[in-house]
Amino acid sequence: MKKSGPSALGVPAAARQPLRRRLTGWAFVLPFTAPFLLAVVAPILYTLGLSLFQERLIGGVSFVGLDNYRDQLSDPQFWAAVARVGLYLLIQVPLMMLLALAAALAIDSVKLYAPAIFRLGIFLPYAVPGVVATLLWGYIYGTQFGLVGDVEQYLGIALPDPLSSTLVIPSIGNIVLWLYVGYNMLVIYAALQAIPSEVFEAAKLDGARTWHVIVHVKLPAIRSTVAVTTMFSVIGGFQLFNEPNILRGLVPNVITSDFTPNMYAYSLSFAGQQYNAAATVAVIMGVVTGVFAFVVQRRGMRGVA
């Protein structure tokens, strides 16, 4: 009979078992952890490090600490870009959520005729690439060559220019609405479908009408889903880049290279070769986006079990 005792390596069997379990756990998470560290953590750390240095004509690259952050936070161009994105969010996000919520509630009701066609019609723009959609709407907005110009010429009236300085932000918001309302609608509609049917049966027994069911049953049940979709819309708003950058070719005097913070960082990096300043803008906007997304999610999830 073999006696229990230390193994040949001098490690007791009882001590080897937890170590084996830990290694097994790491083996399972390694396929995710390794790409996450390389594709997410490493670029963030590199950008943070880049923002703490500055390349000078004399002396080369030198450590400047938080000087880059002080310079950007005192730059009026940066704050003008942030203000434009803030105005865009105030217009786009509420409209996005209201339209998506209304469409999802309409599909979920039994009174809508041909709900499958209605759902497909709203979701179909999401399948269009963002660049193609922006070019499409850009030519629609054109007063010299697009649909707006053709209507003006045909009717003999002067229409507001969608790409003017006063209307360009709502026009960009319209493109994003056209693209992503269908996606948010499907997410909310899936949440509505997950509500137990017993809840609706109980509401009917209590004499609740359609409007009361929507306000007191459906909306509270999907509150967390609406909060998540709102959070993603806010994040997407702060990342605004493709639409104004493409439309810039049509109205370069209205949409400048610093129209949004992302365009400003892109211009600093690729046009001005100011990589440290661009990294600083990226870090600041990352923090601002994270804070806003956290606040939106916390407020939306308040009171949700």
C-alpha positions in Angstrom: 0.0 0.0 0.0 1.4 3.4 -1.1 1.8 5.9 1.7 0.6 9.4 1.4 3.2 12.1 1.6 5.1 14.6 -0.5 5.3 14.0 -4.2 8.5 13.5 -6.1 8.7 17.2 -6.7 8.3 18.0 -3.0 4.8 19.5 -3.4 2.0 17.9 -1.5 -0.9 16.7 -3.5 -3.3 18.9 -1.6 -1.3 22.0 -2.6 -1.1 20.9 -6.3 -4.9 20.7 -6.7 -5.8 24.4 -6.2 -2.9 25.4 -8.4 -4.1 23.1 -11.2 -7.6 24.6 -10.9 -6.2 28.1 -11.1 -4.2 27.2 -14.2 -7.3 25.6 -15.8 -9.3 28.8 -15.2 -6.6 31.0 -16.8 -6.5 28.6 -19.7 -10.2 29.2 -20.3 -10.0 33.0 -20.1 -6.7 33.3 -22.0 -8.3 33.3 -25.5 -10.2 36.4 -24.5 -7.7 38.0 -22.2 -4.8 38.0 -24.6 -6.6 39.8 -27.5 -8.2 42.2 -24.9 -4.8 43.2 -23.5 -3.3 43.6 -27.0 -6.2 45.4 -28.7 -7.7 47.4 -25.8 -5.4 47.8 -22.8 -2.1 48.3 -24.6 -3.4 51.1 -27.0 -5.0 52.9 -24.0 -1.7 52.7 -22.0 0.3 53.8 -25.1 -2.1 56.8 -25.7 -1.8 57.8 -22.0 1.9 57.7 -22.2 2.0 59.6 -25.5 -0.1 62.4 -23.9 2.5 63.0 -21.2 5.3 63.8 -23.7 5.9 66.5 -26.3 8.1 66.6 -29.3 10.1 69.8 -29.5 12.3 71.3 -32.2 15.2 71.5 -29.8 15.7 68.6 -27.4 13.5 66.1 -29.1 10.8 64.2 -27.2 10.6 65.3 -23.6 8.4 64.5 -20.6 6.0 67.4 -19.9 3.5 65.8 -17.5 0.1 67.4 -17.6 1.1 70.3 -19.8 -0.6 68.9 -22.8 -3.9 68.6 -20.9 -3.6 72.2 -19.7 -3.0 73.4 -23.2 -6.0 71.5 -24.7 -8.3 72.4 -21.9 -7.5 76.1 -22.5 -7.8 75.8 -26.3 -11.0 77.5 -27.6 -11.0 75.2 -30.7 -11.3 72.2 -28.5 -14.2 73.6 -26.5 -16.0 74.8 -29.7 -15.8 71.2 -31.0 -17.2 69.9 -27.7 -20.0 72.4 -27.7 -21.0 71.3 -31.2 -21.1 67.6 -30.1 -23.1 68.6 -27.1 -25.7 70.4 -29.2 -25.7 67.3 -31.5 -26.4 65.0 -28.6 -29.2 67.2 -27.3 -30.9 67.0 -30.7 -30.1 63.5 -31.8 -30.3 61.3 -28.7 -33.8 62.2 -27.5 -35.2 61.9 -31.1 -33.4 58.6 -31.6 -34.9 57.1 -28.4 -38.4 58.5 -29.0 -38.6 57.3 -32.6 -37.1 53.9 -31.7 -39.5 53.5 -28.7 -42.5 54.5 -30.7 -41.7 52.1 -33.6 -41.1 49.2 -31.2 -44.4 49.9 -29.4 -46.2 50.0 -32.7 -44.7 46.7 -33.8 -45.5 45.1 -30.5 -49.1 46.1 -30.7 -51.6 43.9 -32.5 -53.2 46.8 -34.3 -50.4 47.5 -36.7 -51.0 46.2 -40.3 -48.1 44.2 -41.8 -45.7 44.6 -38.8 -43.0 42.5 -40.6 -42.9 44.9 -43.5 -42.9 47.9 -41.1 -40.1 46.4 -39.1 -38.0 45.7 -42.2 -38.6 49.1 -43.6 -37.2 50.8 -40.5 -34.3 48.4 -40.0 -33.2 48.3 -43.6 -31.2 51.6 -43.5 -29.0 50.0 -40.8 -27.7 47.7 -43.5 -26.4 50.6 -45.5 -22.7 51.5 -44.8 -22.3 54.8 -43.0 -20.1 56.3 -45.8 -22.7 55.4 -48.4 -25.6 56.8 -46.3 -23.7 60.1 -45.8 -22.9 60.5 -49.5 -26.6 59.7 -50.3 -27.9 62.3 -47.9 -25.2 64.8 -48.9 -26.4 64.8 -52.4 -30.0 65.1 -51.2 -29.0 68.1 -49.2 -27.2 69.8 -52.1 -28.7 73.1 -53.2 -26.8 73.2 -56.5 -26.9 69.6 -57.5 -29.1 67.6 -55.1 -32.8 67.1 -54.4 -33.1 70.4 -52.5 -31.8 72.3 -55.5 -34.1 70.4 -57.9 -37.1 71.2 -55.7 -36.1 74.8 -55.6 -35.7 75.0 -59.3 -39.0 73.1 -60.0 -41.2 75.0 -57.6 -39.4 78.4 -58.0 -39.0 78.8 -54.2 -36.0 79.2 -51.9 -35.7 76.4 -49.4 -33.5 76.4 -46.3 -30.0 75.1 -47.0 -29.6 71.9 -44.9 -25.8 72.3 -45.0 -25.8 75.9 -43.8 -24.0 76.7 -40.5 -27.3 76.9 -38.6 -28.8 73.6 -40.0 -25.7 71.4 -40.5 -25.9 69.8 -37.1 -29.6 68.8 -37.3 -28.8 67.6 -40.9 -26.0 65.3 -39.6 -28.3 64.1 -36.8 -30.9 63.2 -39.4 -28.4 61.0 -41.2 -27.6 59.2 -37.9 -31.3 58.8 -37.1 -32.0 57.3 -40.5 -29.2 54.8 -39.9 -29.7 53.7 -36.4 -33.3 54.1 -35.4 -34.0 50.6 -36.7 -31.3 49.0 -34.7 -32.5 50.6 -31.4 -36.0 49.7 -32.4 -35.2 46.0 -32.6 -33.4 46.0 -29.3 -36.3 47.6 -27.5 -38.8 45.3 -29.4 -36.9 42.3 -28.2 -37.2 43.6 -24.6 -41.0 44.0 -25.1 -41.3 40.5 -26.4 -39.6 39.2 -23.2 -42.3 40.6 -20.9 -44.4 37.7 -19.5 -47.8 37.4 -21.0 -49.3 36.9 -17.5 -48.6 40.6 -16.8 -50.8 41.7 -19.7 -53.5 39.3 -18.7 -53.5 40.7 -15.2 -53.7 44.2 -16.5 -56.7 43.4 -18.7 -58.4 41.8 -15.7 -57.9 45.0 -13.8 -59.6 46.9 -16.7 -56.4 48.7 -17.9 -56.6 50.3 -21.3 -54.0 50.3 -24.0 -52.4 53.6 -22.9 -52.3 52.4 -19.2 -50.6 49.2 -20.3 -48.0 51.1 -22.2 -47.3 53.6 -19.4 -47.6 51.3 -16.3 -46.5 47.9 -17.7 -44.4 48.1 -20.8 -42.3 51.2 -20.2 -41.3 50.2 -16.6 -40.4 46.7 -17.8 -38.1 47.9 -20.6 -36.5 50.7 -18.6 -33.1 49.1 -18.3 -33.1 48.3 -22.1 -33.9 51.9 -22.9 -31.1 53.0 -20.5 -28.6 50.8 -22.3 -29.6 51.9 -25.8 -29.5 55.6 -24.6 -26.0 55.0 -23.2 -24.8 53.5 -26.5 -26.4 56.5 -28.4 -24.5 58.9 -26.2 -21.2 57.0 -26.7 -21.8 57.1 -30.5 -22.6 60.8 -30.4 -19.2 61.6 -28.8 -17.5 59.5 -31.4 -19.1 61.5 -34.3 -16.6 61.6 -37.1 -17.6 59.9 -40.4 -20.6 62.0 -41.3 -19.2 65.5 -40.8 -15.8 64.4 -42.2 -17.5 63.2 -45.5 -19.8 66.2 -45.7 -16.9 68.5 -45.2 -16.0 68.0 -48.9 -19.4 69.6 -49.8 -19.2 72.6 -47.4 -15.6 73.1 -46.3 -16.4 76.6 -45.0 -19.1 75.3 -42.7 -17.6 72.0 -41.5 -14.0 72.7 -40.6 -11.2 70.3 -39.6 -12.0 70.9 -35.9 -15.8 70.5 -36.2 -15.9 67.6 -33.7 -13.3 66.5 -31.1 -12.6 63.4 -33.1 -12.0 65.4 -36.3 -9.9 67.8 -34.3 -7.7 64.9 -33.0 -7.5 63.5 -36.5 -6.4 66.8 -37.9 -3.8 67.3 -35.1 -2.4 63.8 -35.8 -2.4 63.4 -39.5 -2.3 66.9 -40.8 -0.3 68.7 -38.1 1.9 65.8 -37.0 1.1 66.7 -33.4 0.7 63.2 -32.1 1.0 64.1 -28.4 -1.7 66.7 -28.6 -4.0 64.3 -30.5 -3.4 61.6 -27.9 -4.3 64.2 -25.2 -7.6 65.0 -26.9 -8.4 61.3 -27.3 -7.8 60.7 -23.5 -9.9 63.7 -22.5 -12.8 62.7 -24.7 -12.5 59.1 -23.5 -12.9 60.3 -19.9 -15.8 62.6 -20.8 -17.6 59.9 -22.8 -17.1 57.4 -19.9 -18.5 59.8 -17.4 -21.5 60.7 -19.4 -22.2 57.1 -20.3 -22.0 56.1 -16.6 -24.3 58.9 -15.5 -26.9 58.0 -18.2 -26.8 54.3 -17.2 -27.0 55.0 -13.5 -30.0 57.3 -13.9 -31.7 54.9 -16.3 -31.1 51.9 -14.0 -32.3 53.7 -10.8 -35.1 51.8 -9.3 -34.7 48.8 -11.6 -34.5 45.6 -9.6 
